[in-house]
Amino acid sequence: MDELLEEVFLRFPPDDPVLLLRAALVCKRWCRIISDPGFRRRFRELHRTPPSKASSTTSE
């Protein structure tokens, strides 16, 4: 069941961190899931912005 909750929390929009904070306040179980370093790492990896094409091209 925790895996399912984690998958739901991973889909929260990264531009509104208050949503994760509010979810963490619901109960100890949710707080434990959201506070877990593994969850936080996965959240950052899932929502990181890809490098722009302009920064990856070289001018000759």
Backbone bond lengths (Angstrom), bond angles and torsions (degrees), N, CA, C in turn:
res aa  C-N    CA-C-N  psi(-1)  N-CA   C-N-CA  omega(-1)  CA-C   N-CA-C  phi
1 M - - - 1.452 - - 1.530 111.14 -
2 D 1.349 116.77 -36.70 1.463 119.03 179.09 1.524 111.30 -63.18
3 E 1.328 116.45 -34.06 1.466 119.74 179.56 1.521 110.59 -64.24
4 L 1.323 116.88 -38.39 1.462 121.09 178.94 1.528 110.59 -65.94
5 L 1.325 116.34 -44.75 1.465 119.97 177.57 1.522 110.95 -61.75
6 E 1.321 116.36 -41.20 1.463 120.00 178.94 1.525 110.64 -61.10
7 E 1.315 117.33 -42.25 1.469 120.62 178.65 1.524 111.07 -62.65
8 V 1.322 117.27 -37.54 1.470 120.87 177.01 1.523 109.85 -66.06
9 F 1.333 117.07 -47.64 1.463 120.86 -178.84 1.525 111.99 -63.45
10 L 1.314 117.29 -32.90 1.467 120.52 179.12 1.525 111.87 -64.05
11 R 1.303 117.10 -21.65 1.462 120.66 -178.21 1.523 113.28 -92.54
12 F 1.320 117.12 2.27 1.461 119.93 174.22 1.521 108.10 -64.38
13 P 1.329 117.31 143.48 1.467 119.10 -179.11 1.532 111.29 -66.78
14 P 1.320 117.05 134.80 1.465 120.08 -177.07 1.525 113.34 -72.88
15 D 1.322 117.57 -16.92 1.462 120.14 -177.56 1.528 112.46 -82.53
16 D 1.341 118.54 0.20 1.459 121.99 178.00 1.532 109.31 -133.59
17 P 1.343 117.49 76.41 1.469 120.55 -176.36 1.524 113.46 -64.32
18 V 1.327 117.55 -15.65 1.462 120.60 178.96 1.532 110.56 -62.45
19 L 1.328 117.16 -30.36 1.466 119.96 179.12 1.525 111.32 -61.63
20 L 1.322 116.88 -43.62 1.470 119.59 177.73 1.525 110.99 -66.25
21 L 1.315 116.75 -39.13 1.463 120.25 178.41 1.525 110.38 -61.84
22 R 1.312 116.50 -46.38 1.467 120.13 179.13 1.520 111.30 -62.44
23 A 1.319 116.74 -41.63 1.465 119.98 178.63 1.526 110.33 -62.65
24 A 1.323 117.11 -38.88 1.465 120.97 -179.80 1.527 111.67 -65.24
25 L 1.320 117.05 -23.78 1.461 120.77 -179.21 1.527 112.92 -84.98
26 V 1.318 117.77 -7.77 1.465 120.99 -177.36 1.526 111.19 -64.95
27 C 1.315 116.83 -49.67 1.464 120.10 179.98 1.529 109.24 -160.10
28 K 1.322 115.58 166.42 1.464 120.46 -177.59 1.524 111.83 -61.78
29 R 1.304 116.83 -36.56 1.468 120.66 -179.24 1.520 110.88 -62.52
30 W 1.326 116.85 -47.56 1.468 120.59 179.60 1.519 110.03 -64.96
31 C 1.317 116.95 -39.79 1.464 120.77 178.71 1.525 110.28 -61.46
32 R 1.324 117.15 -42.13 1.463 121.43 179.33 1.526 110.79 -62.19
33 I 1.330 116.97 -42.20 1.467 120.84 -179.79 1.525 110.44 -64.46
34 I 1.327 116.73 -48.66 1.467 121.57 -175.99 1.525 111.54 -70.52
35 S 1.327 117.50 -30.71 1.465 121.47 -179.12 1.523 113.23 -82.02
36 D 1.303 117.58 -12.21 1.457 121.81 -177.56 1.532 110.40 -62.93
37 P 1.330 118.26 130.15 1.468 120.46 179.58 1.530 113.44 -57.24
38 G 1.319 117.25 -34.40 1.461 120.25 178.16 1.521 112.00 -64.95
39 F 1.334 116.03 -40.46 1.464 119.76 176.93 1.521 110.37 -64.33
40 R 1.316 116.20 -45.29 1.469 119.67 -177.82 1.522 111.33 -62.90
41 R 1.335 116.30 -38.26 1.467 120.38 177.26 1.523 110.41 -64.38
42 R 1.329 116.79 -46.98 1.470 120.21 179.66 1.523 111.23 -62.37
43 F 1.341 117.51 -38.56 1.462 121.42 179.64 1.526 110.11 -62.60
44 R 1.334 116.61 -45.44 1.471 120.28 178.92 1.522 111.17 -63.71
45 E 1.332 116.93 -43.08 1.467 120.36 -179.28 1.524 111.45 -65.02
46 L 1.312 117.29 -39.96 1.457 121.74 -178.54 1.521 111.79 -67.97
47 H 1.324 116.36 -35.57 1.462 120.11 -172.76 1.522 114.70 -105.39
48 R 1.309 117.42 6.60 1.465 117.00 179.42 1.527 108.61 -69.40
49 T 1.303 114.65 148.49 1.458 119.26 -179.32 1.517 109.12 -83.65
50 P 1.323 117.07 136.31 1.463 119.15 178.15 1.523 110.17 -67.92
51 P 1.310 118.00 151.19 1.468 119.73 178.81 1.525 109.80 -62.72
52 S 1.313 114.97 142.36 1.463 118.60 -179.75 1.520 109.75 -71.98
53 K 1.316 115.61 153.08 1.462 120.08 -179.53 1.524 111.06 -66.55
54 A 1.321 116.63 -29.71 1.458 119.98 -179.24 1.526 111.21 -64.04
55 S 1.330 116.80 -35.76 1.462 118.88 -178.30 1.521 112.36 -79.50
56 S 1.332 117.32 -16.93 1.459 118.86 -177.79 1.524 112.99 -96.50
57 T 1.315 117.31 -6.49 1.463 119.30 178.46 1.516 109.54 -92.01
58 T 1.293 115.74 149.80 1.462 120.24 177.88 1.516 108.50 -110.44
59 S 1.292 115.66 141.85 1.467 119.09 177.05 1.518 108.81 -93.68
60 E 1.295 115.15 139.33 1.467 119.69 -177.09 1.500 110.86 -112.34
